[in-house]
Amino acid sequence: FGLACQVGLALDFPTIGVAKRRLFGTVEGDKLLGASGEVIGAILTTGLGRRLYVSVGHMISLPDALMVVRRCTGKEGVIPLAIAHRLARTKLSALSRIT
């Protein structure tokens, strides 16, 4: 139960988990398996050869989550994640100047 699930439940909105590295589970081919062998995610290799770990968050199936992530992937990686990362860096920089 990751952050995508928590946010999805709190907002009652579909969410998808995407990570640049494996946070949990074992890799078997292009699947990510949980402790009891159930599929908990999938590995998506981008056009640039980067591996993304995709999991359902809330109110979405794994095939649909993979489709959305594929459509949001560009040269920077997953575009929404790249934007969020840039914004977080800007805010962190601004906060560090205040203190």
C-alpha positions, -999 to 999 in steps of 0.1 A, spaced: 0 0 0 20 29 -13 17 66 -16 -4 64 -48 -30 43 -30 -31 67 -1 -35 97 -22 -61 80 -44 -81 70 -14 -79 104 2 -90 122 -30 -112 94 -43 -94 98 -76 -76 74 -99 -39 72 -92 -9 53 -106 23 44 -88 55 51 -108 91 47 -95 125 49 -111 137 20 -89 122 -10 -74 108 -2 -39 94 -36 -31 89 -71 -46 109 -93 -69 113 -90 -106 102 -118 -129 105 -108 -166 85 -76 -170 64 -83 -138 69 -72 -103 58 -99 -78 48 -95 -41 59 -117 -13 33 -144 -20 39 -143 -58 10 -121 -68 16 -95 -96 19 -61 -79 33 -41 -108 50 -41 -141 83 -29 -155 81 -6 -184 113 1 -204 112 36 -220 125 44 -255 157 57 -238 162 23 -221 152 34 -186 132 11 -165 101 24 -147 82 4 -121 45 9 -125 18 -2 -101 -18 5 -96 -27 32 -71 -64 35 -68 -94 30 -92 -72 18 -121 -61 -16 -135 -25 -24 -142 -30 -26 -180 -46 8 -179 -19 22 -157 7 10 -181 -11 26 -210 -13 59 -193 24 58 -183 34 49 -219 14 79 -232 30 102 -207 66 92 -214 88 115 -233 125 124 -235 125 136 -199 110 104 -187 74 104 -173 64 140 -181 42 146 -150 70 132 -127 96 154 -144 74 185 -139 67 176 -102 105 170 -97 114 204 -111 87 221 -90 99 203 -59 135 213 -65 125 250 -70 105 250 -38 133 233 -19 158 258 -32 135 287 -22 130 272 13 168 268 18 173 305 10 148 315 38 165 295 66 
